[in-house]
Amino acid sequence: MAKELEKQYNPQNVEDRLYAFWMDKGYFHAQRDMNKKPYTIVIPPPNITGQLHMGHALDNTLQDILIRYHRMAGYDTLWLPGTDHASIATEAKIVEAMKKEGITKEDLGREGFLERAWAWKAQYGGRIIEQLKKMGSSCDWDRERFTLDEGCNKAVNEVFCNLYEKGLIYRGERMVNWCPHCLTTISDAEVEYEDQAGSFWHLRYPFKDGSGYLELATTRPETLLGDTAVAVNPKDERYKDLVGKTLILPIVHREIPVIADDYVDIEFGTGVVKITPAHDPNDFEVGLRHNLEVITVLTPDAKITEDYPKYAGMDRYEARKAIVKDLEAEGALVKIEPYSHNVGTCYRCGTTVEPRVSKQWFVEMKPLAQPAIDAVKEGKTKFIPQRFEKVYFHWLENIRDWCISRQLWWGHRIPAWYCADCGEITVSRTTPDKCCHCGSAHIEQDPDTLDTWFSSALWPFSTLGWPDNTEDLKHYYPTNTLVTGYDIIPFWVMRMMFSGLEQTGEVPFDSVLIHGLVRDSQGRKMSKSLGNGIDPLEIIDKYGADALRFTLATNNSPGNDMRFSDEKVEASRNFANKIWNAARFILMNLDENEPAPYVPENLALEDKWILDKYNALASEVTDAIEKYELGIAVQKLYDFIWDVFCDWYIEIAKIRLNGEDAEAKKTVKAVLVYVMSNTLKLLHPFMPFITEEIWQTLPHVGESIMISEWPLFREDLVFTEAESDMEKVMTAVKAIRNRRAEMNIPPSKKATLNIVSKETALFSDAAKYFQRLASASEIAVADSEAKFEAETLEDAVSVVTEAATIYIPMGDLIDFKAELERLQKEKQAVLKEIDFINSKLNNENFVKKAPEKLVATQRENLEKQTEKLSMLEESIKKIEARA
């Protein structure tokens, strides 16, 4: 007897042991084999603050499927892992922890805070990596990177200097998105918009000369303190004579002009707009055109500045109430009406973003965006599904300059130094000791850090050694497939594209596989507030990593969201158990020295059929994976293993396994091993653990299934005629089973089959299948009904398929005496029901007082019962005639 498997599959006994085996053997490590075609994926680096959630589980399952497939298909595969320093999120976590100790950033100073941040990273940063390993992720952990490591920092400085030297990075006063909670700028892509209920405050601004007033409306009366003009459209006939006049700003009583600008919409409201250049991006642009003063009225944490003593220190919303009250007292408030509008919020903390004029560092985007647009239009990089190109194009075609400076300490510090003597800026790849303009040693580095996405944008090439021309970079770049969610196309995908093209001259990847969100069973997004989040690690503990992976793959379709439930994972675990039990059955029937998988000679019909089916499966699964249709690939595997191999072939195989023909036994064992072993290979990328465990116990060649050769379609395993013949037999078996089920005939009740078919040889040879699978006692086959005695066919149940008509004698199926007793009992029950209904319908009180609907229902029921009685009497008559 061959090796044994435990009675039940227990993932806890298998997964950690096998993962350690793979790690020890170095199977995940890319060897930089110049004789093989490279296939590279860079992992979307999870934040060091993160814990594994279902999004990570899906993302990494899809990547691991692609990597394991390509590794077996003969590619030199590299799956490069790492984590992201996540400036805002990590700094917020550390500050929060320090707050509990009563310490602030300023108490520690920059160096002290960074020491604490690195210590935090050492303690928690590797947690998500260990969690990814529990999923079975076959990353090259020897090449693990961190977006803030020395190599990535070198790349960041190189890119910053390159762009600065080309004039594509500049420092200037611009309108930025400012988070008053995180106290830093955030990029346009990091602003999430949501509908908020607000108001329109209609105000009157009086003319200085006392000739009247202009009426306008605003959603932000608190910013009135910084108004430096009121604007109308130059084409607006109502106001053209008022342009150039002076107004008195309510409450503040500052003089401001009426200006004309095309920005103003004539149709909206009164056609008059207050202009606050410091606190609105459109107003800022108007201010630049008209040389208006920029008056900042809010502090970085969104409180009123000291310039307005009455409101100084008030939060923006508190100040709003006070200002509206004062406007009303001054007679400047006309009315308030409710208004719902789209408000930008910080993607990290949800605080309403404050537009703010600030001196920041920017990347000029238009020259960088166009090559990234062209690369996708020219097909150098493809989106799967293609519809997501629209999102990509929308962002790049409407892009504004990217604000890259952040008022944080954790991150890549901006490589710019300011000279105290000449005031010039020195931008350098390495730390300078003097000003490059005047030679003064009195220089100080910019305190800000770069946007996290600045370093993440370089991930596909910085992790391979760029800016150095390393062997890894030459071999593995450009990478191949980027797997990511549709939600970070603007954050990350487009930035990697323009960065890769600008810095290396090549696209960073040729394909972008977009997946959707994992939602709960009701289709809701998983969130803390709903309490519907599912912890992948808990699922793994309960069902195993393979069941989780299989569930995520089964329900996956590129770009579409999927619903997740425990029931689906249970079904995947049941599938794992089905495979396990099939393997145990095969192993129980093997000898100790069974040869490695091979296709034997002298194949029976069912052997050719299963080999043809398996061969088609190998082709279909390969094709589906190549097209990124992983959900289709896994469904085909499920159907083949469960329905074709286990439910049909293994059942038929038992005929020869239990027979006396030694040669036939040898053949069927070889086919069982060949098909099982190779099907496990096809399943391995999806369910790596159980496939490895079973493969190791079956006869095999090599150390591990994960480095075995991917099964390819074989011309010599095409058995079209045999496959067609077997399908005819199976169709007949299914039809017989269905008819017996309709008649409630138990499988234990055997019956003769009289088969009429032009293919007499096929159905005669198939007698053993009908006996094993269709409860047949004897089988007679003829090419026409005339060959059978007339009464044999008359007194029979007939089953018709395309290839045959099968007659089953009623006497074989039914115990007439018992059936007569059953019918007589059923007749008495129907008669009793008819009497009961008649008693109601013959009762005048019931007919008059009961609702019409109820009376009608009773009459319908009487008709049905009377019809049933007639059928029962007909059946009784037939059986009595036979008796």
Beta strands, then each sheet from edge to edge (+ up, - down):
strand 1: 38-42
strand 2: 76-80
strand 3: 82-83
strand 4: 145-146
strand 5: 169-179
strand 6: 184-186
strand 7: 191-206
strand 8: 213-218
strand 9: 229-232
strand 10: 246-248
strand 11: 255-260
strand 12: 272-275
strand 13: 333-346
strand 14: 354-363
strand 15: 382-384
strand 16: 402-403
strand 17: 405-406
strand 18: 416-419
strand 19: 425-427
strand 20: 443-445
strand 21: 449-450
strand 22: 479-485
strand 23: 509-515
strand 24: 518-519
strand 25: 562-563
strand 26: 751-756
strand 27: 776-782
strand 28: 796-800
strand 29: 805-809
sheet 1: 1+ 2+
sheet 2: 3+ 4+
sheet 3: 6+ 5- 14+ 16-
sheet 4: 8+ 7- 13+
sheet 5: 10+ 11- 9- 12+
sheet 6: 15+ 23+ 22+
sheet 7: 17+ 21-
sheet 8: 19+ 18- 20+
sheet 9: 24+ 25+
sheet 10: 27+ 26+ 29- 28+
end
